C-alpha cells in the first residue's frame, strides 16, 4: 500500500508542494482558498502526516480526537463524557465525532482530525464489513504512520495498538445462572453485528455461559441485530413469533433493548411475568423502566480515565499494555419465574390470610 504524500495532495489541489505543506502544517501565511482546497483534498485522499516529520516541528496543539460508534447510543454518550472530562482535567481539548456504525464516516472524521493536527486519537473502531472485521485503508495508514492512537471498547483484527475493552464472560455466566434458577431453559439472544468485536465477544460469551449452566447453544434462538433500536424492534417481533416461545432473552446493547421493550409493551407483554429480560449497558432508560431491567455493565468512568491515560502514555513515546475490564451482572425485577415452572405456578395461585 503506497502512502499518500504531500506531493500527491498538492497535485490534486492544483497548488505547489510548498503551499500544501504550509497549509497542512498550520502555517498562517496561506490564503483561505488554498487552505480550503488543500484540506478538502487531504481528507478525500486520506492523507496522513508523517509522524517523524510532525515530531520535528515539536509543536503541540493540546487537542485530541475521540470517535464513538453512535452518538445516539447512551452507552457511548456516557463513555464520551467520561473521556472528555478526564481529558479536560489533563489540560486537553477533545473533538468528538460520530461514526454512525459506518467505516466510511469514521474515515472522514479521522482524516479531518489529522489535518487539524490533533495530538492523538481515541477511537471506537469500525470494522470494514460484516464478512470480515478488518481495518479500512485509512485506519491502516494511520497506524502505519505512527500517529498516537488507542482503541476503546472495540478492537480490529490485525491492528496491534493499545486498547481498552471489557470481558462479559463472568457476568453472562452469572446472568444465565440467575435465569436457570428461575426455571428458564429457552433463552434467546438478540446480538450485534459481526463487524463489531464487542458483538462477537458477547455472542461467544453467551454460548459459553449456556454451556456452563448445562444448557445447549441453539442458533435458532439467536437474532443478529445491528446495535440500533430498529433492529431491537425487529428482534422483539422475531421473538414474539418464535415457535420455541423463549421465556427469557439477553440483549447485546441498550438501543436494541429500548427498541425491543417498546414493541413488547405495545404487544401487551408484562416484563418478568411473560418474559424475563437482561440487557447490556447500565443506562438511565433501563433503570427507569417498569420494572427496572437487569443489566450487564462495566465502569465507564474508569474506562474513560484509563483511555486518556493510555493515550497520554503513547504520546509520550511509551507502549502501554492492553487492558481488559470485567463486566458485572446486576439482577433486577425484570427477571421472573419461567412460565410453567413451579415458581410461576406458585406466583399465579391465590393467597390466603
Protein Blocks (a to p, Z undefined) as FASTA:
>chain_A
ZZddfklmmmmnopafklmmmmmnopabbcfklmmmmmmmmmmnopacdfklmmmnopae
hiacdddfblklmklmmmmmmmmmmmmmnopacddddeklpaklmmmmmmmmmmnopabd
cdddddfblkbccddfklmmmmmnopacddehiacehiacddddddfklmmmmmmmmmmm
nopabdcdddddfklmklmmmmmmmmmmmmmnopacdfklpccdehiaklmmmmmmmmmm
pmklpabdcdfbfklmmmmmmmmmmnopaehjloccddehiafklmmpccddddddddfk
lmmmmmmmmmmmmmnopacddddddddddddfkbccdehiaklmmmmpccdZZ
